[in-house]
Amino acid sequence: MDPFLSDPDDTFAHYLKFVKKGEFKKEYRCLENVLREFPSDAELLDRLGGLSLHEMDDPARARPWLY
């Protein structure tokens, strides 16, 4: 099963596994997919921004979600 194409609850569960493993790119993809389903969720947006800025050191990844 592809964690990036499953329903939002499963995707978030996969996200939590990737957090524990420190797999930042996979974390980002999971958050991005869940945010597509729930674009007004401020907590998810905050997580994505923090991941992009602090863990991945790539603010350009968060830019599309900040508009």
N, C-alpha and C positions, 0 to 999 in steps of 0.2 A: 504494500500500500504506500502510495506517495504521500508523505506528510504535508506536502504543499498543495495538494488537490483535494484533501478530505474536508469534512464539515468543520466549522470554526472551533467547536469544542475539542475535536481530535487534534486539530492544528495547534491549538493552544497547549494541549498536553505535550505534543512533540516539542513545542517551543521551550517548555519547562525542562525537558530532557536535554535540549541543546544548551540551555543556560548552564546546567550542571557540568556539561562537558566543555564549555567554553568555545563552542563552535559558532562564532559571531555571524558569519554569512548565512548560516542556516537559521539562526535566531531571527535575523533581519527578514529573511524570506517568509518565515512563519508570521511574524508581526505584520508584515506588509499584506499578506493574504487575509488575515483576520481584520485588519483595518479596512480592507475593501468591502467587507461585509458590514462593519460597524464604523463608518468614517467619523462619527461624532464622539467616539469613545476617547475622552481626554487622557485616561490612564494609559491606554495602549499607545496613543500618540506620544506621551511623555516617555514611555519605555523605548519606543523607536528612536526618538530624538536623543535620549541618553546613550543608547547603544551606538548610534551613528557618531555622536560627538566624542564620547568618552572612551568607549571600548574599541571602536574601529578607527577612530581619529579621521573620519571622513564626513564632514558636515554636508557635502553635496548629496549624500544619500538621503538625508532628512529633508532637504529643501523642497522636493515636490509635495511633501505632506504638510508643510508649514504655510501654504498659501490658502 
